[in-house]
Amino acid sequence: MVVLHSDLNNFYATVEKKLFPELAGKPVAVCGDKEARHGIVLAKSEEAKAFGVKTGDVIWEAQRKCPGLIIRPVRFSEYVKQSRAVRDIYARYTDLIEPFGIDECWLDVTHSTIFGSGEEIAERIRREVREELSLTVSVGVSFNKVFAKLASDLKKPDAVTVVSRENYKRKLYPLPAANLLYVGRATAERLRRLGIATIGDLAAADPKMLAGLLGKWGEMLSRYARGEDTSPVRNMNDKPPLKSVGNSLTYFEDIYRTEDVKRLIYVLAESVAARVKDAHLGKADTVHLWVRDKELQSYSWQRKVRPTALVSEIAEAAFSLFLERYKARRAVRGLGVTVSGFDLGVEQLTFDSLSGDYDKKARAEEAVGKIREKYGYSKIQRGIMFEDRAALKMDVRGERLVRPGGVQGDVASPFEEEIQQIPPPDGEEQ
């Protein structure tokens, strides 16, 4: 298999410079709406990076690092337009294109030899993206998806890097274990305590020991480190069977109050319930909660519930997990809610179903849904939302929220599918 991983460099900021040529050579940061409490850096130019500006910096913090920093607003529609134009270039070489956010894609070019080797195709793509769209892309070439992504990160911007079966140990094994796909901060720290600091250390570690430490994800990471990833590159139009549906957000200021956590959990539960309904998945019997604190430490827990697709029940289960299990005593920055264990519409009779309790709640939520469809999402809101203007403005059916899961890039994508199989959040699975 010959796999490319393409990563558009500083995508949002580069698009801004393309749209406004007077920004050339200047430090630029794309930031969320300050008035709506979204005032953090979402993307930055190379010039801003040179001053130490980082994704996630609060605006005032970024301006202190770089006094001449130019702040630009988010223009999702334009970013989506540019992303599609890039993917049209990819489609010249293969129809096996798997998006990984708005600015990243895997391409399987195994059967595209008419255009040359994987490296030659990557160079052609890099040149065409630059010449036709005035954007730059870093492309990794390898024999599986995980190593292709690692390769694209090795040299930026506007570069091609090949990781082969002959050189992967030399190029990749000295890298920090945290560079591997789905190894986040918490997992990296747990590995470090065991003396596993690099990808090479991870590859050499006993798989059974890793499974004991991290469960099935330990086994997966062991395979990844050894170059044994065999996952195919899916056609971007393919929709795999859904095992879970979720959404998550990284809020744009620290959250200190439990009532604010509850409010945002309800925002996420609205999104999840709507997507479950749209996909005709029936009811779910497991609710998962992901939390990231202000120090970027992540945690996740899950709970069995009575089969449900109700917003209120999903939200209350997630919030009860937060109250019971979150003991870090640090402000919260990220939250995620996911449901799984779908009955696909085949229900078991329970006391609740026989009594009509569930049906009453379901009819009430359906009535709310119909009002929103007719008059707009914001026309009817839960009372809990009215203390937060930013929460009131969120359209959970249409707005893309930042998600976790080890994704490297500017920010999560409005281009991704409405219904997602979210990868396991890095943290404590209990």
N, C-alpha and C positions, 0 to 999 in steps of 0.2 A: 504494500500500500504506500502511495506517495501522497502525503497530506501537507497542505499549506495552512498556516494560520496568519491571517492578515489583521493588522491593528493600525487603524488610522491614528496618526500622531496628533496629540493635543487637539482632538477633533473639534470641539465646540469653539475653542479659541481660534483655530485655523480657519474655520468657516467664517467667523467674524472678520478676520483679516481679509479674507477673500471678498466679502461683501463690502468692506470699507477699506480700500487700499491705503488710505491715509494712516492706518494703524501699523503699516509695515515697519518692522524693526523696533517696535515699541512694546513694553510689557503690558500684557492684556490678561484680564481675568473675567470669566463668565460667572456671574453670581446670581443667586436666587433673590427674590423680592424682599428687600429689607423691611418694608412696611408690613408684609405678611409673615414676618418672623422666619424668612428663608434666607437670611443674610450671610451665607457662607459661599466660599469659592467652590464652584463645581468643575471648573477647568481653567487651565492657565497656559500661556504661551511659553516658549523656550526662554524668552527674555525675562519673564516673571520667575520662572524656575531658577534662573541664575541668582536671583535675590533671595531664594529660599522659600518662595511662596508655594504652599502645598494645598492640594485638594482637601476641603474640610476646614480650612482656616476661616475664622470669622473675618468679615470684611475689614474691620478696623485693624485686626492683627496682620492681615496681608498688606494693608497700606502702610503700617509701621515698618514692615520689612522692606517694602518697595514704595517710597514716597511718590514716585511718578506713575504708579499703577493705574491703568485705565480700566474702569469697571463697565462691563457690558451686560445687558439683560439676556435672559434665556430666550431663544427662539426655536422651540422644538420643531415647529413645522418646517423651518428651513433646514434643520439638521436631518430630519427624516428625508427631505427631498434630496439632499446631498448624499445621504447614505444609500438611497435607492439608486442614484446615478453610479455610485461606486460598484454596487452589486450588479448593475448592468454590464460593467466591464468584466467582473468575475465570470458572468454567465457566458462570455465569449469562449471560455476554456472548459467549463464543466457545468452540469446542472446539479451536481451534488455540492450545495452551498448551505452550510448550517450557521445561522447567525448566533452570536454570543454577545448580545447587547447591540446597541446602535452602531458601534464603531469597530466591532470585531467579527470575523467570520472564519470558519474552517472551510477548506475546499479540498475535495478528493480529486486529484488529477492523475490517478493511476492509469486511466485509459485515455489520457489526453496527449499521448506521445507524439501525435502529429505536430504539436506545437513545441516539442523539445522536451528536455528533462524537467524535473520539478524546479530546479534552480533557474533554468532558462524561462520557464513560465512565470515564476515569481518576479524575475527581473523585468519581463514584459509588462506584468501588472503594475509594478512599481512605477515604471516609466510612463505608462498610459494614464494612470491616476494623476501623476504630477503634471503631465503635458495637457491633458484634456480637462481636468477639473481643478487644477491649481491646489491640490491637496497632496499630502505625503503619507506614505504607508510603510510600515515595517513588516516584513514577511518572514516567517519562520518556515523552513522546509524540513520535514522529517518523515519517519515511517509510522507514526501514530499521532493522535490528536494532542495528547499531553505534552509530548516532546516538541511538537510543532509550536505550541503556545510558548513553551519555555524558550525556544529558539527565537521567536519574534521579539522577546523581551531582552535578548542579549545585546542587540545593537540598535539604537534609535538616535535620531529619526531617519527616515528615508533610507532603509537598508534591507538587505537580504542576508539571512544567516541559515546555514545548513547544519543540521544535526543528524548524522548518519549512524548506522549500526557500528561503524568503525570508530567514530570519534565521540559518541555520546558520553562515555564514562569520563573522558578527558575534559569535555566542555561543560557537562552538567553536574557531575558528582561533587565538585568543590562548592557548588552553590548552596546557600542556606536552604534548609528544608522548607522554610516558610515560602520559598519561591514556587513550590510545587502546587499544582491546582488543588484547591480545597483545603490546603493547610493554612489555616488562619492563625491569629495570634495565640489563642488559647491552646490549640493543638500543638503549635510550635513550642510553646513553653512546657507542655507536658512531655514532649519528646526530648527537649533539652535537659530536663531533669533526669532522663534516662541515659544521657550522654549522646543523644542523637541530634547533632547540630546541622549536618549537611544532607543533601539528597543521597550522597554516597553512603553515609551512615545509615540512612533509612533503608536503602537497598540491601545493605548487609545485615540488617537487624532480623531477628527471628520473627517470621510472619505470625506464629502462634502467640508470641509475646505481644505483638502489636494488636492482634485481635482481642487479646485479653484486656488490653488497655483502652482500645477505641472501638471494639466491636467490629461489625462488618466493614466500617469505614477504615479501620486499621488494615484489614486485609486488602482493601481497594488501594490505599496509599502505598502499601508494600508493592503491589503489582505495578502501579504507576512509576515508582522509583526505579524498578528493574526494567522498565521499557516494555511491559507486558500489556499495555492498554490495547484492547482490540475493538473498542467501540467504533461503530461506523459513522461516517459523516452523513447526516441525514439531509435529504432534499428539504429546502426551506419551506416547501408547501406540505410536507408530510406532518401529520399530527399523531404522535404516539399515544397509546392508551394512557389515560390519566389515572395515576394512583393517588395523587394528592393535588389539592388546589389551595393556593395561598397567595398572600401579598404581604409586603413589608415596607417599612419606611425608615429612612434616616431623617430624624427631625433636625431642624436647622438652628436649634438652640437647645441647651441642656434642659431636661425635664426634671423638676424637683418634686412636684406634687402628685400624689397618687390619683387625684381626680383628673389630672391632665393625662396620666397614663391610661386611665379608664376611658377617657374620651377618644383617644387615638386608637385604642383597641376596638372601640365601637366603629370607628371609621374603617378599620381593616376588616372587621367582621361583616360590615355592609358589602364591601367589595367581594369578599370570599363567598358569601351567601349568594350574591348575584351571579357570580361565575359558576357556582355549582348548579344553580337553576338553569342558566343558559346552556350548560353542557348536558343537562338531563341525567345527572348522576345519582339522583335520589337523595338519600340521607347519609351522613357520615357518623361513624361511631368513635372517632378519636380527634381530639383537638390538641394542636401543638402550639406552644408559645416560644418565641425567640426574643431575647433581650440583649442589647448591647449597651454597656455603660459608658460614661464619659471618658474613661481610660481605654475604650475600644476593646474591653474584655467582653466576650460573648457567652451566653448561657442559653440552654434550651431544655424544655420539659414537655411532657405530654400527659394527657389524661383520657381515659375511656369515659364516654358519655352515652346517654341514651341516644339512639340514632336520631339525628336532627339535621335540618337545613335552615333553622331559624337564626336570624341575626342575634336576637337576645340571648339564646342559649349558647351559641358559639362564643359570643363576647363575654358572658358571665363565666363560662368555663375557663377562658383564657385569663380573665382578670383574677379569678380565684387562684389560678396557678401563680400569677405574679405576687399576690399578697402572701401566699404560703411559702413560695420557694425563693423569691428574690431577697437575698440577705446581704448584698454587697454594700448597702448604705451609700452608694454613689449615685449621682444624677444619671438619668437614662438618656441616651442619644438615639437608639434604634429599637424598633419593635417589629415583630412579625407574627402573623396568625396564619396557620395552615390547618386544613382538615383532611382526613384520610379515612379509609375503611368504608367505602361507599357500598350501599345495598343495591344500587342501580335500579331503584324503584320497586324492588321485591322486599316488601315489609313483613316483619313479624308482628303479630298481634300482641300488644302490651296493654296494661291498665290505662295508660295515658291515651293510647289510640282509641280504646273502647269508650273511654269517658268523654272523648271529644276535646280534651284539653289542648292537645297539640293542634288539632284542626282549627280551633278558634284562633290561636295565635298565628297559624299559617295564613288564614283568611285575612286577618288584620294586616299582616306584612304584605300580602298580595295586593290589598287595596292601596296601601302606600305606594307600592311599585307602579300601579296603574296611574296614580296621580302624577308621579314623577315622569312617567313616559309621556303623558299628555302635556304637562306644564313645565317640565324641567326638573332636574334632580334637586336643585336648591329650594324649590317651592315648598317642600315639606321636610322638616328636619326633626330629629329627636331633641328633646329639651336639653340634654347633656351637651349638645354642640354649641349652644348660644354663648358660652363664656369665651370662646376662642374663634376669632374672625377667620384665622387661617383654616381651621377645621370646617367652618361653614362654607368656605369657598371650594373645598375639595370635592370634585366629582369622581367618586370612587369607581364608577363604571367606565369613565373615559380617561381619567388622569393616570399616568404612569407614576408609580411611587418607587422610590429607590429600594432595591432589594439587596439582601445579603448573599453570601455564598461564595466568597473567594473571587468574585469577578474583579479583574483589574481593568481599569479604564476610567474615562472621565466621570461617568455617572450612569446609572441604570437607564434603560432605553424606553422611550415611548413607542418604539418600533416593535417591541417584543409581543408575543401572543398575549391576549387578554387572560387566557387561562394558562397557568404555568405549573410545571412540575419543578418546584423549587428544590435545589440541592440542599443537603443537610447543612444547617448553620453550624459554624464552628463553635464549639463550646461544650458544655456539660450536658450530655444526653442522659436523663435520669427517668 
